[in-house]
């Protein structure tokens, strides 16, 4: 539009109060609305970024906890295996000791029979 055309519209705009309100609405409110929408969009982006970081941190913590639990279970299993092996060895040694005691008792019994 040329400036002369805009100037020729001014009397029409002045005579029509609804049009003045619309023009003021367009000039004042729409930029304000655009500003609010842009700020809200930035806030939503920040919240989404915070959520994504929180989820990443939670995933890292979960992986660390899983590794800790797995390592703990592995060490506990190893300790239980060592205890089991020790118990088996003790059981075998007790059996050997019983056999030796039986042999010794047999020798003592033979000697006791000879003495009597």
Secondary structure as UniProt FT lines:
FT   HELIX           3..15
FT   HELIX           17..24
FT   HELIX           25..29
FT   HELIX           30..115
//
